[in-house]
Amino acid sequence: MVDRRDFLKYTGLGIVAFALGAGVGYTLKPTGVGEGAKTVTVTKTQKFTETVTQTVTGAEKLKAAWIYVGPIGDYGWTHAHDIGRKEAETAFPWLETSYVENIDEAKTRGAIEQFISEGYKVIFTTSFDHMNPTFEAAKDHSDIIFFHCSGYKRWDNMGTYFADLYQVYYLNGLMAGALTKSNKIGYVAAHLIPEVIRHINAFAIGIKEVNPDAKVYVIRIGAWYAPDKAREAAATLVENGVDVLAFTEDTPSTIQFAQSYYEDKDVLIPVFSHYSPMYEYGKDVVVSGQVVRWGKIYTDILSKVYSGFYTAKNLKDVDYWWLLDTGAVDVGAETYDDHLWINSKFKTQFDGIRVTEKYTGSSMSLTELIESRYSQMKDRNMVFDPFTGPLSGTWYLSEGGTVLGKEYSPGDPVEIPKGVRLGHDDLWGMGWFVDNVIIQRE
């Protein structure tokens, strides 16, 4: 990533020195998407410099717009994206931004057209549901740059980006597996799409590593932003014996339920926050969680647009897939200056829990295992990945799919051989659940 002071120094001369994605890997495009042999997956920022000519000059500002699926006050997904927008606007004096909230698939094209009519040259759409309208708009507006979050369709002027949390969910799973007494861990899921399936599986793999007897019980609520449904699902899970909770839903409702349950009944239901720091909503119950720093991706993209490196003609093979090693995602319950990694209420407990490292056989505290795995995944060579065999499960998604090149249909058993690590495409299109996940309600 470009240091802000250096960036401003060079842009003042009309020349930008910027960092381009390093550790760049090549992955095949998802089946049936566009032409072209390979997709450049930008996995992190690298440290070489290239000189290019600005496409925006003098006092002219680059206008970038964000289209959000929910309200910025959701304190989840949309809230995290809006923090990233603000970080980009603060970092770059040449940037002007705007946004619109609560845009579902049906409203996406209209929002795009409105921003284009107002002179915006870069448009970010931030929900999987926005993908098709964005793709069609990109083909109709060849002079506008589009970036779509969480999708897979690209065009000459449309790239894709994502900061994935599966590694952090795995770490949260290590904690959850040690905390449960009933061996029943609940998960409130907005939708059961590959992204969420991937996260549930990583969570379940972490759980199984420290507690082979524990199961993950999943309730799908059918909406990204549904605080009432999330609360009801959390209550149902607890009524059925669950004593630890995690979720994919764009509000702190699951946390608020657990905090109220603790205050009203004096019964602790540990919970993991999602996407945004949510410790403030449940100081007694939040263990840790996943946090996303979208600003790292937005500043990287926008600096390259401003410099002229990204244009409306060369984005068809640009796909950001940023993981723990980039700093775009992290584990934590809060993200203030002192970064609350694990709630101290639970960390003391983790310090006293002994576990066996499955590869070396070494005995260590749970805290030491978490720290070791964190370091291994944060290493640029990613010496550990939770999606490494042996893994067993069952194909779930109705449309079927492939794993390691083999075709699967609903109900088919899936086996990942020992030592085999799943790559980008198998992770991105994940449609099967590992064997300690139980879908309680769809």
Backbone hydrogen bonds in HBPLUS format (Angstrom, degrees):
<---DONOR---> <-ACCEPTOR-->    atom                        ^
c    i                          cat <-CA-CA->   ^        H-A-AA   ^      H-
h    n   atom  resd res      DA  || num        DHA   H-A  angle D-A-AA Bond
n    s   type  num  typ     dist DA aas  dist angle  dist       angle   num
A0007-PHE N   A0003-ASP O   2.86 MM   4  6.03 159.5  1.90 158.6 165.6     1
A0008-LEU N   A0004-ARG O   2.96 MM   4  6.20 163.3  1.99 154.6 157.4     2
A0009-LYS N   A0005-ARG O   3.01 MM   4  6.19 149.6  2.10 142.9 151.8     3
A0010-TYR N   A0006-ASP O   3.03 MM   4  6.29 162.2  2.07 154.7 157.3     4
A0011-THR N   A0007-PHE O   2.91 MM   4  6.10 160.4  1.95 152.2 158.5     5
A0012-GLY N   A0008-LEU O   3.07 MM   4  6.07 140.6  2.24 136.9 145.5     6
A0013-LEU N   A0010-TYR O   2.98 MM   3  5.32 146.6  2.10 105.9 115.8     7
A0015-ILE N   A0010-TYR O   3.15 MM   5  5.40 147.5  2.26 154.8 145.0     8
A0014-GLY N   A0011-THR O   2.96 MM   3  4.87 157.3  2.01 101.7 108.7     9
A0046-GLN N   A0020-LEU O   2.67 MM  26  5.36 147.7  1.77 122.1 133.6    10
A0022-ALA N   A0044-LYS O   2.65 MM  22  5.39 121.4  1.99 111.4 128.8    11
A0025-GLY N   A0041-THR O   3.38 MM  16  5.53 148.4  2.49 158.8 154.0    12
A0041-THR N   A0025-GLY O   3.05 MM  16  5.53 159.3  2.10 160.0 163.3    13
A0027-THR N   A0039-THR O   3.19 MM  12  5.52 167.9  2.20 154.9 157.4    14
A0039-THR N   A0027-THR O   3.06 MM  12  5.52 149.0  2.15 145.0 154.6    15
A0033-VAL N   A0030-PRO O   3.21 MM   3  5.92 141.7  2.37 151.5 147.7    16
A0040-VAL N   A0317-ASP O   2.84 MM 277  5.44 137.4  2.02 136.0 144.9    17
A0319-ASP N   A0040-VAL O   3.06 MM 279  6.14 150.3  2.16 168.9 163.6    18
A0042-VAL N   A0319-ASP O   2.76 MM 277  5.95 140.9  1.91 131.5 144.2    19
A0321-TRP N   A0042-VAL O   3.06 MM 279  5.95 166.1  2.08 137.5 140.6    20
A0055-THR N   A0306-TYR O   3.45 MM 251  6.14 166.8  2.47 148.3 150.8    21
A0060-GLU N   A0057-THR O   3.05 MM   3  5.74 143.6  2.19 144.2 145.4    22
A0062-LEU N   A0094-TRP O   2.81 MM  32  6.16 155.0  1.87 167.8 172.9    23
A0096-GLU N   A0062-LEU O   2.86 MM  34  6.02 166.1  1.87 158.9 157.7    24
A0121-LYS N   A0063-LYS O   2.98 MM  58  5.75 143.8  2.12 142.5 149.7    25
A0122-VAL N   A0063-LYS O   3.23 MM  59  6.50 148.5  2.34 154.1 156.7    26
A0064-ALA N   A0096-GLU O   2.87 MM  32  6.27 162.0  1.90 165.9 171.7    27
A0098-SER N   A0064-ALA O   3.14 MM  34  6.67 133.3  2.37 146.2 155.4    28
A0065-ALA N   A0122-VAL O   2.84 MM  57  6.31 156.2  1.90 154.9 161.3    29
A0124-PHE N   A0065-ALA O   2.78 MM  59  6.16 167.7  1.80 163.8 167.5    30
A0066-TRP N   A0098-SER O   2.94 MM  32  6.36 147.8  2.05 138.1 147.7    31
A0100-VAL N   A0066-TRP O   3.06 MM  34  6.58 138.3  2.24 154.1 166.6    32
A0067-ILE N   A0124-PHE O   2.84 MM  57  6.19 151.4  1.92 163.1 172.6    33
A0126-THR N   A0067-ILE O   3.20 MM  59  6.19 159.8  2.25 168.1 169.2    34
A0068-TYR N   A0100-VAL O   2.94 MM  32  6.07 171.7  1.94 172.5 174.3    35
A0103-ILE N   A0068-TYR O   2.88 MM  35  5.91 161.8  1.91 147.8 153.2    36
A0102-ASN N   A0070-GLY O   3.25 MM  32  4.25 170.4  2.26 102.4 104.0    37
A0074-ASP N   A0071-PRO O   3.08 MM   3  5.56 149.7  2.17 121.2 120.2    38
A0080-ALA N   A0076-GLY O   2.96 MM   4  6.12 156.2  2.02 151.9 158.3    39
A0081-HIS N   A0077-TRP O   3.10 MM   4  6.45 155.5  2.16 149.5 156.2    40
A0082-ASP N   A0078-THR O   2.92 MM   4  6.17 156.9  1.97 152.7 159.1    41
A0083-ILE N   A0079-HIS O   3.02 MM   4  6.32 147.9  2.13 146.5 154.9    42
A0084-GLY N   A0080-ALA O   3.17 MM   4  6.47 153.4  2.24 142.1 148.9    43
A0085-ARG N   A0081-HIS O   2.92 MM   4  6.33 148.9  2.02 147.3 156.3    44
A0086-LYS N   A0082-ASP O   2.99 MM   4  6.22 163.2  2.02 149.0 152.4    45
A0087-GLU N   A0083-ILE O   2.94 MM   4  6.21 152.7  2.02 147.6 155.5    46
A0088-ALA N   A0084-GLY O   3.06 MM   4  6.32 156.0  2.12 147.8 153.3    47
A0089-GLU N   A0085-ARG O   2.98 MM   4  6.28 161.9  2.02 152.7 157.8    48
A0090-THR N   A0086-LYS O   2.89 MM   4  6.07 153.5  1.96 148.6 155.6    49
A0091-ALA N   A0087-GLU O   2.94 MM   4  6.07 149.4  2.03 142.9 151.4    50
A0092-PHE N   A0088-ALA O   3.12 MM   4  6.24 149.9  2.22 152.4 157.9    51
A0095-LEU N   A0092-PHE O   3.14 MM   3  5.48 162.7  2.17 116.5 118.3    52
A0107-LYS N   A0104-ASP O   3.14 MM   3  5.48 136.1  2.34 106.6 118.0    53
A0108-THR N   A0105-GLU O   3.25 MM   3  5.26 153.3  2.33 101.7 109.6    54
A0111-ALA N   A0107-LYS O   3.12 MM   4  6.37 157.0  2.18 153.6 160.1    55
A0112-ILE N   A0108-THR O   2.96 MM   4  6.25 157.4  2.01 155.7 162.3    56
A0113-GLU N   A0109-ARG O   2.96 MM   4  6.21 166.5  1.98 155.3 158.1    57
A0114-GLN N   A0110-GLY O   3.03 MM   4  6.21 151.7  2.11 143.8 151.4    58
A0115-PHE N   A0111-ALA O   3.13 MM   4  6.38 162.5  2.16 149.4 152.8    59
A0116-ILE N   A0112-ILE O   2.99 MM   4  6.27 161.9  2.02 155.4 160.8    60
A0117-SER N   A0113-GLU O   2.98 MM   4  6.16 155.5  2.04 145.2 151.6    61
A0118-GLU N   A0114-GLN O   3.19 MM   4  6.45 128.2  2.48 137.1 150.3    62
A0118-GLU N   A0115-PHE O   3.03 MM   3  5.05 136.3  2.23  96.8 109.6    63
A0120-TYR N   A0115-PHE O   3.15 MM   5  5.59 167.7  2.17 147.9 144.7    64
A0119-GLY N   A0116-ILE O   3.03 MM   3  5.21 163.2  2.06 110.4 113.3    65
A0145-ILE N   A0121-LYS O   2.94 MM  24  6.11 169.2  1.95 161.9 158.9    66
A0123-ILE N   A0145-ILE O   2.89 MM  22  6.37 154.7  1.95 156.7 165.0    67
A0147-PHE N   A0123-ILE O   2.98 MM  24  6.39 154.6  2.05 155.1 156.9    68
A0125-THR N   A0147-PHE O   3.02 MM  22  6.50 156.5  2.08 153.8 161.1    69
A0149-CYS N   A0125-THR O   2.88 MM  24  6.23 164.1  1.91 165.5 170.7    70
A0130-HIS N   A0127-SER O   2.90 MM   3  5.32 153.2  1.98 111.3 119.9    71
A0131-MET N   A0128-PHE O   3.08 MM   3  5.52 167.0  2.10 117.3 121.4    72
A0134-THR N   A0130-HIS O   3.04 MM   4  6.06 156.3  2.09 157.5 165.0    73
A0135-PHE N   A0131-MET O   2.87 MM   4  6.08 158.8  1.92 157.4 163.9    74
A0136-GLU N   A0132-ASN O   3.03 MM   4  6.27 161.9  2.06 155.3 158.9    75
A0137-ALA N   A0133-PRO O   2.99 MM   4  6.13 156.5  2.05 142.4 149.2    76
A0138-ALA N   A0134-THR O   2.85 MM   4  6.06 153.8  1.92 150.3 157.6    77
A0139-LYS N   A0135-PHE O   3.22 MM   4  6.51 151.6  2.30 143.3 149.6    78
A0140-ASP N   A0136-GLU O   3.18 MM   4  6.44 138.5  2.36 138.7 149.8    79
A0140-ASP N   A0137-ALA O   3.07 MM   3  5.03 125.7  2.38  93.8 108.4    80
A0141-HIS N   A0137-ALA O   2.86 MM   4  5.99 132.4  2.09 149.0 161.8    81
A0144-ILE N   A0141-HIS O   3.22 MM   3  5.72 170.7  2.23 118.9 121.7    82
A0146-PHE N   A0157-ASN O   2.80 MM  11  6.06 163.6  1.83 160.5 165.8    83
A0159-GLY N   A0146-PHE O   2.95 MM  13  6.41 150.3  2.04 154.4 152.2    84
A0148-HIS N   A0159-GLY O   2.95 MM  11  6.41 160.6  1.99 148.5 150.1    85
A0161-TYR N   A0148-HIS O   3.06 MM  13  6.33 144.3  2.19 145.4 146.9    86
A0150-SER N   A0161-TYR O   3.06 MM  11  6.25 153.3  2.14 152.3 160.7    87
A0155-TRP N   A0158-MET O   3.02 MM   3  4.69 158.0  2.07 125.1 131.6    88
A0158-MET N   A0155-TRP O   2.98 MM   3  4.69 173.3  1.99 109.4 110.0    89
A0315-LEU N   A0156-ASP O   2.76 MM 159  4.99 165.4  1.78 142.9 139.7    90
A0160-THR N   A0318-VAL O   3.09 MM 158  6.47 163.6  2.12 151.2 156.2    91
A0320-TYR N   A0160-THR O   2.87 MM 160  6.18 163.5  1.89 137.8 138.3    92
A0162-PHE N   A0320-TYR O   2.92 MM 158  5.77 119.6  2.29 116.5 133.6    93
A0322-TRP N   A0162-PHE O   2.95 MM 160  6.31 160.5  1.99 164.5 163.4    94
A0164-ASP N   A0322-TRP O   2.99 MM 158  6.31 138.4  2.17 153.2 166.1    95
A0168-VAL N   A0165-LEU O   2.94 MM   3  5.27 118.5  2.33 108.3 123.9    96
A0169-TYR N   A0165-LEU O   2.90 MM   4  6.16 160.8  1.93 163.2 169.7    97
A0170-TYR N   A0166-TYR O   3.03 MM   4  6.26 150.0  2.13 142.1 149.7    98
A0171-LEU N   A0167-GLN O   3.18 MM   4  6.56 154.8  2.25 141.9 147.5    99
A0172-ASN N   A0168-VAL O   2.88 MM   4  6.23 159.1  1.93 153.2 159.3   100
A0173-GLY N   A0169-TYR O   2.80 MM   4  6.04 142.4  1.94 142.7 153.9   101
A0173-GLY N   A0170-TYR O   2.99 MM   3  4.87 117.4  2.39  90.5 106.9   102
A0174-LEU N   A0170-TYR O   3.05 MM   4  6.51 143.9  2.18 148.1 157.0   103
A0175-MET N   A0171-LEU O   3.36 MM   4  6.75 154.4  2.43 144.8 150.5   104
A0176-ALA N   A0172-ASN O   2.88 MM   4  6.18 161.3  1.91 151.4 157.1   105
A0177-GLY N   A0173-GLY O   2.88 MM   4  5.95 165.5  1.90 155.2 157.8   106
A0178-ALA N   A0175-MET O   3.17 MM   3  5.37 129.7  2.44  99.7 112.4   107
A0179-LEU N   A0175-MET O   3.11 MM   4  6.35 136.0  2.32 143.3 155.8   108
A0179-LEU N   A0176-ALA O   3.09 MM   3  5.07 128.9  2.36  95.3 109.2   109
A0180-THR N   A0176-ALA O   3.15 MM   4  6.28 152.8  2.23 160.1 162.7   110
A0215-LYS N   A0183-ASN O   3.01 MM  32  6.15 158.7  2.06 140.7 143.3   111
A0243-ASP N   A0184-LYS O   3.09 MM  59  6.39 157.4  2.15 170.3 163.2   112
A0185-ILE N   A0215-LYS O   2.96 MM  30  6.16 162.8  1.99 162.7 168.0   113
A0217-TYR N   A0185-ILE O   2.75 MM  32  6.06 160.0  1.79 158.4 165.6   114
A0186-GLY N   A0244-VAL O   2.79 MM  58  6.08 162.0  1.82 171.2 165.0   115
A0246-ALA N   A0186-GLY O   2.98 MM  60  6.35 134.8  2.19 140.8 154.3   116
A0187-TYR N   A0217-TYR O   2.80 MM  30  6.01 141.6  1.95 162.3 158.8   117
A0219-ILE N   A0187-TYR O   3.00 MM  32  6.41 159.1  2.04 167.0 171.4   118
A0188-VAL N   A0246-ALA O   3.01 MM  58  6.47 157.1  2.06 144.3 147.2   119
A0248-THR N   A0188-VAL O   2.73 MM  60  6.16 153.0  1.81 167.6 171.5   120
A0189-ALA N   A0219-ILE O   2.87 MM  30  5.98 171.9  1.88 154.9 157.3   121
A0221-ILE N   A0189-ALA O   2.84 MM  32  6.21 155.5  1.90 161.3 168.4   122
A0190-ALA N   A0248-THR O   2.86 MM  58  5.68 124.4  2.17 148.0 160.2   123
A0222-GLY N   A0190-ALA O   2.73 MM  32  5.21 121.9  2.07 146.6 154.9   124
A0196-VAL N   A0193-ILE O   3.02 MM   3  5.52 112.4  2.49 115.2 129.9   125
A0197-ILE N   A0193-ILE O   2.88 MM   4  6.00 169.7  1.89 164.6 167.5   126
A0198-ARG N   A0194-PRO O   2.82 MM   4  5.86 161.7  1.85 151.3 155.9   127
A0199-HIS N   A0195-GLU O   3.16 MM   4  6.44 152.0  2.24 141.5 148.7   128
A0200-ILE N   A0196-VAL O   2.85 MM   4  6.11 164.2  1.87 157.0 161.1   129
A0201-ASN N   A0197-ILE O   2.87 MM   4  6.02 165.0  1.89 153.6 158.0   130
A0202-ALA N   A0198-ARG O   3.01 MM   4  6.20 161.3  2.04 145.5 150.4   131
A0203-PHE N   A0199-HIS O   2.99 MM   4  6.14 161.8  2.03 148.6 153.7   132
A0204-ALA N   A0200-ILE O   2.86 MM   4  6.10 158.4  1.91 150.2 156.5   133
A0205-ILE N   A0201-ASN O   2.79 MM   4  6.04 149.9  1.88 152.3 160.7   134
A0206-GLY N   A0202-ALA O   3.07 MM   4  6.33 159.3  2.12 148.6 153.0   135
A0207-ILE N   A0203-PHE O   3.03 MM   4  6.33 156.5  2.09 146.6 153.6   136
A0208-LYS N   A0204-ALA O   2.92 MM   4  6.13 164.6  1.95 149.7 153.1   137
A0209-GLU N   A0205-ILE O   3.08 MM   4  6.24 143.7  2.22 142.9 152.1   138
A0210-VAL N   A0207-ILE O   3.23 MM   3  5.77 135.8  2.44 109.4 118.8   139
A0211-ASN N   A0207-ILE O   2.83 MM   4  5.80 135.4  2.03 147.0 161.2   140
A0214-ALA N   A0211-ASN O   3.17 MM   3  5.75 164.6  2.20 121.2 125.5   141
A0216-VAL N   A0436-ASN O   2.80 MM 220  6.19 158.7  1.85 159.0 166.4   142
A0438-ILE N   A0216-VAL O   2.74 MM 222  5.97 166.9  1.75 172.5 170.3   143
A0218-VAL N   A0438-ILE O   2.89 MM 220  6.18 161.1  1.92 160.1 164.2   144
A0440-GLN N   A0218-VAL O   2.76 MM 222  5.39 139.9  1.92 137.9 151.4   145
A0441-ARG N   A0218-VAL O   3.25 MM 223  6.76 153.3  2.32 150.2 152.2   146
A0220-ARG N   A0441-ARG O   2.92 MM 221  6.16 165.9  1.94 152.5 156.1   147
A0250-ASP N   A0224-TRP O   2.83 MM  26  5.81 175.5  1.83 166.1 167.6   148
A0230-ALA N   A0226-ALA O   2.89 MM   4  6.09 158.6  1.94 160.7 167.8   149
A0231-ARG N   A0227-PRO O   3.02 MM   4  6.15 160.6  2.06 145.4 150.2   150
A0232-GLU N   A0228-ASP O   2.97 MM   4  6.19 160.3  2.01 147.6 153.3   151
A0233-ALA N   A0229-LYS O   2.88 MM   4  6.05 158.3  1.93 148.1 153.8   152
A0234-ALA N   A0230-ALA O   2.95 MM   4  6.15 160.2  1.99 149.4 154.7   153
A0235-ALA N   A0231-ARG O   2.97 MM   4  6.21 158.5  2.01 148.4 154.2   154
A0236-THR N   A0232-GLU O   2.95 MM   4  6.19 156.6  2.01 147.5 153.9   155
A0237-LEU N   A0233-ALA O   2.97 MM   4  6.21 160.9  2.01 152.1 156.6   156
A0238-VAL N   A0234-ALA O   3.05 MM   4  6.30 162.2  2.08 150.6 154.9   157
A0239-GLU N   A0235-ALA O   2.91 MM   4  6.12 157.6  1.96 150.3 156.8   158
A0240-ASN N   A0236-THR O   3.15 MM   4  6.36 129.9  2.42 138.1 150.4   159
A0240-ASN N   A0237-LEU O   3.07 MM   3  5.15 136.2  2.27  96.7 109.2   160
A0242-VAL N   A0237-LEU O   3.11 MM   5  5.52 160.7  2.15 144.5 139.7   161
A0241-GLY N   A0238-VAL O   3.02 MM   3  5.22 155.0  2.08 116.9 115.3   162
A0245-LEU N   A0270-PRO O   2.88 MM  25  6.32 159.7  1.92 154.8 161.7   163
A0272-PHE N   A0245-LEU O   3.14 MM  27  6.63 137.3  2.33 141.5 153.5   164
A0255-ILE N   A0252-PRO O   3.05 MM   3  5.27 116.5  2.47 103.0 118.3   165
A0256-GLN N   A0252-PRO O   2.86 MM   4  6.14 161.6  1.89 158.3 164.5   166
A0257-PHE N   A0253-SER O   2.85 MM   4  6.07 150.8  1.94 147.9 155.4   167
A0258-ALA N   A0254-THR O   3.11 MM   4  6.38 161.9  2.15 143.9 148.0   168
A0259-GLN N   A0255-ILE O   2.86 MM   4  6.15 157.2  1.92 155.7 162.5   169
A0260-SER N   A0256-GLN O   2.95 MM   4  6.06 163.4  1.98 146.3 150.8   170
A0261-TYR N   A0257-PHE O   2.86 MM   4  6.03 155.9  1.91 150.8 158.3   171
A0262-TYR N   A0258-ALA O   3.03 MM   4  6.20 149.6  2.12 140.0 147.6   172
A0263-GLU N   A0259-GLN O   2.98 MM   4  6.26 159.4  2.02 149.2 154.8   173
A0264-ASP N   A0260-SER O   2.79 MM   4  5.89 158.3  1.83 153.4 159.1   174
A0265-LYS N   A0261-TYR O   2.91 MM   4  5.63 157.1  1.96 139.5 146.4   175
A0266-ASP N   A0262-TYR O   2.81 MM   4  4.59 132.8  2.04 124.1 131.6   176
A0271-VAL N   A0285-VAL O   2.96 MM  14  5.87 156.4  2.01 145.7 144.0   177
A0287-VAL N   A0271-VAL O   2.96 MM  16  6.01 161.6  1.99 161.5 166.2   178
A0273-SER N   A0288-SER O   3.02 MM  15  6.42 156.0  2.08 150.4 145.3   179
A0290-GLN N   A0273-SER O   3.22 MM  17  6.33 149.1  2.32 126.2 132.4   180
A0276-SER N   A0274-HIS O   2.75 MM   2  5.71 147.6  1.85 103.9  95.3   181
A0292-VAL N   A0275-TYR O   3.19 MM  17  5.59 144.4  2.33 153.6 143.3   182
A0281-TYR N   A0278-MET O   2.99 MM   3  5.61 154.0  2.06 117.9 125.4   183
A0279-TYR N   A0333-ALA O   3.21 MM  54  5.28 139.2  2.38 172.1 160.6   184
A0282-GLY N   A0279-TYR O   3.03 MM   3  5.50 164.3  2.05 116.9 122.0   185
A0285-VAL N   A0282-GLY O   3.02 MM   3  5.31 140.8  2.18 107.4 118.6   186
A0286-VAL N   A0282-GLY O   2.83 MM   4  5.53 164.8  1.86 168.0 164.5   187
A0343-ASN N   A0287-VAL O   2.84 MM  56  5.23 173.9  1.85 161.8 163.3   188
A0332-GLY N   A0289-GLY O   2.97 MM  43  4.98 163.8  1.99 123.0 126.7   189
A0291-VAL N   A0330-ASP O   2.96 MM  39  5.35 165.1  1.98 154.0 153.7   190
A0330-ASP N   A0291-VAL O   2.93 MM  39  5.35 145.7  2.05 154.3 156.6   191
A0293-ARG N   A0328-ALA O   2.63 MM  35  4.72 171.6  1.64 145.4 146.2   192
A0296-LYS N   A0293-ARG O   3.13 MM   3  6.01 155.4  2.19 122.2 126.4   193
A0297-ILE N   A0294-TRP O   3.00 MM   3  5.41 125.2  2.30 108.7 121.8   194
A0298-TYR N   A0294-TRP O   2.92 MM   4  6.21 170.3  1.92 161.1 164.2   195
A0299-THR N   A0295-GLY O   2.90 MM   4  5.84 164.4  1.92 144.7 148.9   196
A0300-ASP N   A0296-LYS O   3.33 MM   4  6.24 148.1  2.44 126.0 134.5   197
A0301-ILE N   A0297-ILE O   2.89 MM   4  6.14 167.2  1.91 159.6 162.0   198
A0302-LEU N   A0298-TYR O   2.93 MM   4  5.99 171.5  1.94 151.2 154.0   199
A0303-SER N   A0299-THR O   2.99 MM   4  5.88 154.2  2.06 139.0 145.7   200
A0304-LYS N   A0300-ASP O   3.35 MM   4  6.48 149.0  2.45 138.8 146.1   201
A0304-LYS N   A0301-ILE O   3.10 MM   3  5.33 123.3  2.43  99.7 113.7   202
A0305-VAL N   A0301-ILE O   2.94 MM   4  6.29 142.3  2.09 146.6 158.4   203
A0306-TYR N   A0302-LEU O   2.88 MM   4  6.00 171.5  1.89 151.9 154.3   204
A0307-SER N   A0303-SER O   3.02 MM   4  6.07 147.4  2.13 133.8 142.7   205
A0309-PHE N   A0304-LYS O   2.92 MM   5  5.11 120.3  2.29 152.0 163.1   206
A0310-TYR N   A0304-LYS O   2.98 MM   6  5.43 170.5  1.99 119.1 121.0   207
A0308-GLY N   A0305-VAL O   3.09 MM   3  5.21 138.2  2.27  99.7 111.6   208
A0318-VAL N   A0315-LEU O   3.02 MM   3  5.11 164.2  2.05 121.1 118.0   209
A0326-THR N   A0323-LEU O   3.12 MM   3  5.84 165.4  2.14 122.3 126.8   210
A0327-GLY N   A0324-LEU O   3.34 MM   3  5.75 155.7  2.40 111.3 117.3   211
A0333-ALA N   A0340-LEU O   2.82 MM   7  5.62 160.2  1.86 165.2 171.9   212
A0339-HIS N   A0336-TYR O   2.89 MM   3  5.08 163.6  1.91 115.8 120.8   213
A0346-PHE N   A0343-ASN O   2.84 MM   3  5.60 147.2  1.95 122.4 130.5   214
A0347-LYS N   A0343-ASN O   2.95 MM   4  6.16 152.6  2.03 147.3 155.4   215
A0348-THR N   A0344-SER O   3.48 MM   4  6.28 168.3  2.49 140.7 140.4   216
A0349-GLN N   A0346-PHE O   3.01 MM   3  5.15 118.2  2.41  99.3 114.5   217
A0350-PHE N   A0346-PHE O   2.97 MM   4  6.35 154.8  2.03 152.0 159.6   218
A0351-ASP N   A0347-LYS O   2.87 MM   4  6.15 149.5  1.97 152.7 160.9   219
A0352-GLY N   A0349-GLN O   3.09 MM   3  5.41 137.8  2.28 103.2 114.3   220
A0353-ILE N   A0350-PHE O   3.22 MM   3  5.21 157.5  2.27 102.6 109.3   221
A0366-LEU N   A0353-ILE O   2.78 MM  13  5.55 134.9  1.98 151.8 159.7   222
A0355-VAL N   A0364-MET O   2.79 MM   9  5.60 167.7  1.81 171.1 175.4   223
A0364-MET N   A0355-VAL O   2.98 MM   9  5.60 161.1  2.02 158.3 163.5   224
A0357-GLU N   A0362-SER O   2.80 MM   5  5.25 165.0  1.82 158.8 160.0   225
A0361-GLY N   A0357-GLU O   2.72 MM   4  5.06 147.7  1.82 149.3 156.2   226
A0369-LEU N   A0365-SER O   3.02 MM   4  6.42 152.2  2.10 149.5 157.4   227
A0370-ILE N   A0366-LEU O   2.91 MM   4  6.18 164.8  1.93 157.4 160.8   228
A0371-GLU N   A0367-THR O   2.94 MM   4  6.16 164.9  1.97 151.2 155.4   229
A0372-SER N   A0368-GLU O   2.87 MM   4  5.99 152.4  1.94 143.2 151.2   230
A0373-ARG N   A0369-LEU O   2.90 MM   4  6.12 169.8  1.91 157.7 159.3   231
A0374-TYR N   A0370-ILE O   2.91 MM   4  6.03 158.3  1.95 148.7 155.6   232
A0375-SER N   A0371-GLU O   3.03 MM   4  6.21 161.1  2.07 145.2 149.4   233
A0376-GLN N   A0372-SER O   2.93 MM   4  6.18 157.0  1.99 149.5 156.5   234
A0377-MET N   A0373-ARG O   2.95 MM   4  6.15 157.0  2.00 152.7 157.4   235
A0378-LYS N   A0374-TYR O   2.92 MM   4  6.02 141.1  2.08 143.3 154.8   236
A0379-ASP N   A0375-SER O   3.03 MM   4  6.08 129.8  2.29 140.6 151.1   237
A0382-MET N   A0379-ASP O   2.81 MM   3  5.06 159.6  1.85 114.7 121.6   238
A0422-LEU N   A0387-PHE O   2.99 MM  35  5.83 165.3  2.02 172.1 175.7   239
A0389-GLY N   A0420-VAL O   2.76 MM  31  5.15 164.7  1.78 145.6 147.4   240
A0419-GLY N   A0389-GLY O   2.84 MM  30  5.08 161.5  1.87 119.4 113.3   241
A0391-LEU N   A0416-ILE O   3.06 MM  25  4.93 149.6  2.16 132.4 139.9   242
A0416-ILE N   A0391-LEU O   2.79 MM  25  4.93 168.8  1.81 152.0 153.6   243
A0435-ASP N   A0392-SER O   2.95 MM  43  5.82 136.2  2.15 150.9 143.2   244
A0393-GLY N   A0414-VAL O   2.90 MM  21  5.01 142.3  2.04 148.3 150.2   245
A0414-VAL N   A0393-GLY O   2.80 MM  21  5.01 168.6  1.82 128.8 129.6   246
A0394-THR N   A0433-PHE O   2.93 MM  39  5.60 148.3  2.03 152.9 160.4   247
A0433-PHE N   A0394-THR O   3.01 MM  39  5.60 153.3  2.08 155.7 150.1   248
A0395-TRP N   A0412-ASP O   2.83 MM  17  5.36 166.0  1.84 158.4 161.8   249
A0411-GLY N   A0395-TRP O   2.98 MM  16  5.33 173.3  1.98 141.7 139.8   250
A0396-TYR N   A0431-GLY O   2.73 MM  35  5.66 161.6  1.77 145.3 151.0   251
A0397-LEU N   A0431-GLY O   3.06 MM  34  5.14 159.7  2.10 141.2 147.5   252
A0400-GLY N   A0397-LEU O   3.17 MM   3  5.76 165.3  2.19 117.5 121.9   253
A0401-GLY N   A0408-TYR O   3.04 MM   7  5.35 154.0  2.11 140.0 145.1   254
A0408-TYR N   A0401-GLY O   2.63 MM   7  5.35 147.7  1.73 166.8 171.9   255
A0403-VAL N   A0406-LYS O   2.96 MM   3  5.33 146.7  2.07 142.2 151.1   256
A0406-LYS N   A0403-VAL O   3.00 MM   3  5.33 169.2  2.01 117.6 120.4   257
A0412-ASP N   A0409-SER O   3.02 MM   3  5.68 163.1  2.05 146.1 148.1   258
A0420-VAL N   A0417-PRO O   3.13 MM   3  5.65 165.9  2.15 134.0 136.1   259
A0427-LEU N   A0423-GLY O   3.01 MM   4  6.22 149.1  2.11 155.1 164.9   260
A0428-TRP N   A0424-HIS O   2.75 MM   4  5.88 166.2  1.77 157.6 162.1   261
A0429-GLY N   A0425-ASP O   3.03 MM   4  6.06 155.7  2.09 145.4 150.4   262
A0430-MET N   A0427-LEU O   3.30 MM   3  5.16 162.9  2.33 111.1 109.7   263
A0437-VAL N   A0434-VAL O   3.24 MM   3  6.00 146.6  2.36 130.4 129.6   264
